[in-house]
Amino acid sequence: MRLSISHETTYHYDDQVRASIQYLRLTPHDSERQHVLSWQLSLPRPVRAQVDPFGNILHVLTLDEPHESIVIGARGQVEIDEKREAEHESQSALPFLRFTRLTEADDAIRAFAAKQTRKRTDRIALIDLMHGLNQHIVYTPGSTAVDTRATQAFANGAGVCQDHTHVFLACARSLGVPARYVSGYLYSESSEHLASHAWAEAWIDDAWYSFDVTNQLSVPQRHLKLAVGLDYLDACPVRGMRRGGGCEQMHAKVVVSDSAPVAMPGVQTQVQRQS
């Protein structure tokens, strides 16, 4: 399947921002499951690509002059291998056993993980865990924030894809299974599904397998991966800091389709295909 992405995020500020820095993980890379055909960023100024500790393609946008808004765009086409269920990597999976503030497991989460999997760590057991979490945490937009911890979302029984993923990571790591956060896009013919998405990957039988708790999917047929990390903070598409500006308003528009992406204004930063 060939997916086309058009993603634009606009930040507006009440007052002038004196300076800002944005960390952008908005560029996919080639893997066994996805092949980047074309990709470019639309930014206020040109930036250079680098690779972060998790192997993600990272761009750092620094604006030293006063500004009242920022527009960040990404667009391109990626070929997805719908038949591939797992991906292999040479990097060690052991770092993804580490808990973070957002993925800490308490006694309730540990007990839930043990019960749902019967203390097994095979793929079928983790699929059972995925289904159990989908039933326990009701998808409820607006019920959580970006800094909501797994323990909070689990206790409240409500959240969004980010929370589903964080709780799955907490459960998997409590069982001794390396697991990581994935940010990216999901293609769906239904308008009820958000195009910008998050899901989990777990290291089983020397490969990474996907677990989309929100949609109860264990085969990433229509998922396009942008970045991975220990939690949302490592893998979110845009994360920044600023001086001044007062209150911030953010508007994002994401379109995932099987047709050609639309053109975007601004400084175009061509991204070389990673091999």
C-alpha positions in Angstrom: 0.0 0.0 0.0 1.3 3.5 -0.9 0.3 6.1 1.6 0.5 9.9 1.1 0.9 12.2 4.0 0.1 15.9 4.4 0.7 17.2 7.9 0.6 20.9 8.9 0.9 22.2 12.5 0.4 25.9 13.3 1.3 27.5 16.6 -0.1 31.0 17.5 0.9 33.0 20.5 -0.8 35.8 22.4 2.4 37.8 22.6 5.6 37.8 20.7 8.0 34.8 21.3 11.5 36.1 21.8 13.1 32.8 20.8 12.1 29.2 20.4 13.5 25.8 19.5 11.5 22.9 18.1 12.6 19.3 18.0 11.0 17.7 14.9 10.6 13.9 14.5 8.5 14.3 11.4 10.5 12.3 8.9 10.1 8.5 8.5 13.0 6.2 7.5 13.3 3.1 5.5 12.8 -0.3 7.2 11.8 -3.8 6.4 8.2 -2.7 6.4 8.2 0.8 4.9 10.0 2.4 2.0 10.2 6.2 1.8 9.5 7.3 -1.8 9.6 11.0 -1.2 9.5 13.3 1.8 10.0 17.0 2.5 9.4 19.4 5.4 8.0 22.9 5.0 9.7 25.2 7.7 10.4 28.9 8.3 14.0 28.2 7.6 16.2 25.4 6.3 17.4 22.8 8.8 19.8 19.9 8.8 18.9 16.3 9.6 20.5 14.3 12.4 19.9 11.0 14.1 18.9 10.8 17.7 19.9 8.0 20.2 16.9 5.9 19.2 17.7 6.0 15.5 15.0 8.6 14.6 15.6 11.3 12.0 15.6 14.5 14.0 15.5 18.1 12.8 16.1 21.0 15.2 14.4 24.3 14.2 15.8 27.3 16.0 14.2 30.8 15.7 16.2 33.5 17.4 14.1 36.5 16.2 10.7 37.5 17.6 7.7 35.7 16.1 4.0 35.3 16.8 3.4 32.1 15.0 5.2 29.0 13.6 3.9 26.8 10.7 5.5 23.3 10.4 4.6 21.1 7.5 5.5 17.6 6.3 4.5 15.7 3.2 5.5 12.7 1.2 4.8 9.2 0.1 5.7 5.9 1.7 5.2 2.3 0.4 4.0 0.0 3.2 4.5 -3.8 3.1 1.1 -4.9 4.4 2.2 -8.6 4.7 5.1 -8.0 7.0 4.2 -8.5 10.7 7.6 -7.9 12.3 10.8 -5.9 11.9 14.3 -6.8 12.7 17.0 -4.4 14.0 20.6 -4.8 15.0 20.3 -2.4 18.0 19.8 -4.0 21.4 16.2 -4.0 22.7 17.3 -4.0 26.3 17.1 -0.2 26.8 13.3 -0.5 26.2 12.9 -2.4 29.5 13.4 0.8 31.4 10.4 2.5 33.0 10.0 6.3 32.7 7.8 8.7 34.6 5.1 8.3 32.0 5.3 4.5 31.9 5.8 3.5 35.5 3.9 0.4 36.6 2.2 0.3 39.9 0.8 -2.8 41.7 -2.6 -2.5 39.9 -0.9 -2.5 36.4 1.4 -5.3 37.3 -1.5 -7.4 38.6 -3.5 -6.6 35.4 -0.6 -7.6 33.1 0.0 -10.9 35.0 -3.7 -11.8 34.9 -4.3 -10.9 31.2 -1.2 -12.8 30.0 -1.2 -15.5 32.6 2.4 -14.5 33.1 3.3 -15.6 29.6 5.4 -13.4 27.3 4.6 -14.8 23.9 2.9 -12.8 21.1 -0.5 -14.4 21.8 -0.3 -13.4 25.4 0.5 -9.8 24.5 -2.4 -9.7 22.0 -4.6 -10.8 24.9 -3.1 -7.9 26.9 -3.9 -5.5 24.1 -7.5 -6.5 24.0 -7.8 -6.4 27.8 -6.4 -2.8 27.9 -8.8 -1.7 25.1 -11.7 -2.8 27.3 -10.3 -1.4 30.5 -9.3 2.1 29.1 -12.2 3.6 27.2 -11.1 5.8 24.3 -12.2 9.2 25.6 -10.7 12.3 23.8 -10.0 15.2 26.2 -9.8 13.0 29.3 -6.0 13.2 29.6 -3.1 15.4 28.7 0.4 14.9 27.2 1.9 14.5 30.7 -0.7 12.0 32.0 1.0 9.0 33.5 0.1 5.4 32.7 -1.0 4.8 36.3 -3.4 7.7 36.1 -5.0 6.6 32.8 -5.3 3.1 34.0 -6.9 4.1 37.3 -9.3 6.4 35.6 -10.2 3.9 32.9 -10.1 6.5 30.1 -7.6 8.0 27.7 -6.5 8.2 24.1 -4.0 6.3 21.9 -1.0 7.9 23.8 -2.4 6.5 27.1 -3.2 3.1 25.6 0.4 2.9 24.5 1.9 4.1 27.8 -0.1 1.5 29.8 0.8 -1.3 27.4 4.5 -0.3 27.8 4.1 -0.4 31.6 2.5 -3.8 31.4 5.0 -5.3 29.0 8.0 -4.0 30.8 6.6 -5.3 34.1 6.6 -8.8 32.5 10.2 -8.4 31.4 9.4 -7.7 27.7 11.2 -4.8 26.0 8.6 -2.4 24.6 8.7 1.0 22.9 6.5 3.9 22.0 5.8 4.5 18.3 4.5 7.7 16.8 3.2 7.9 13.2 0.2 7.9 11.0 -2.7 5.5 10.5 -4.7 5.2 7.3 -8.4 4.6 7.7 -11.3 4.9 5.4 -13.4 6.0 8.4 -13.4 9.7 9.4 -13.8 8.6 13.0 -10.1 7.6 13.3 -7.4 10.2 13.8 -4.7 10.2 11.1 -1.9 11.1 13.6 -1.5 8.0 15.8 0.5 6.2 18.5 1.0 2.5 19.2 3.4 0.1 20.8 6.0 -2.4 19.7 7.3 -5.3 21.8 10.5 -7.3 21.3 9.5 -11.0 20.9 11.5 -13.8 19.2 14.2 -11.3 18.2 11.9 -9.0 16.3 9.6 -6.0 16.9 5.9 -6.7 16.8 3.2 -4.0 16.8 0.3 -3.7 19.2 -2.2 -0.9 18.5 -4.4 -1.0 21.6 -6.8 1.7 20.4 -7.8 -0.2 17.3 -7.0 -3.7 18.6 -4.6 -4.4 15.7 -1.5 -6.6 15.9 -0.6 -6.3 12.3 0.5 -2.8 11.2 -1.0 -3.0 7.6 -1.8 0.7 7.4 0.6 2.2 9.9 3.4 4.6 8.9 6.1 4.8 11.5 7.8 8.2 12.2 9.7 7.7 15.5 10.2 5.4 18.5 11.2 6.0 22.1 10.8 5.0 25.7 7.6 7.1 25.8 5.7 10.0 24.1 8.4 12.5 25.0 11.1 10.6 23.0 8.9 10.0 19.9 6.4 12.9 19.6 6.5 14.5 16.2 7.0 18.1 17.5 8.3 19.1 20.9 9.6 22.5 21.7 10.6 25.3 24.2 10.2 29.0 24.0 10.8 32.3 25.8 7.8 34.5 26.0 4.7 34.3 23.9 2.0 34.0 26.7 -0.7 31.5 25.9 -0.3 29.2 23.0 -2.9 27.9 20.5 -2.0 24.9 18.4 -3.9 23.7 15.3 -2.9 20.5 13.4 -4.2 19.2 10.2 -3.3 15.7 9.1 -4.4 13.9 5.9 -3.4 10.3 5.2 -4.6 9.0 1.9 -3.7 6.7 -1.0 -3.5 9.6 -3.4 -0.7 12.2 -4.1 -0.1 14.6 -1.2 -0.9 18.3 -1.7 1.8 21.0 -2.0 2.6 23.2 1.0 4.0 26.7 1.2 7.1 27.7 3.0 10.8 26.8 2.8 11.0 23.3 1.5 13.6 21.0 3.1 14.2 17.9 0.9 14.8 14.8 2.9 17.1 12.2 1.4 15.8 8.6 1.5 17.5 6.6 4.3 18.8 3.2 3.4 
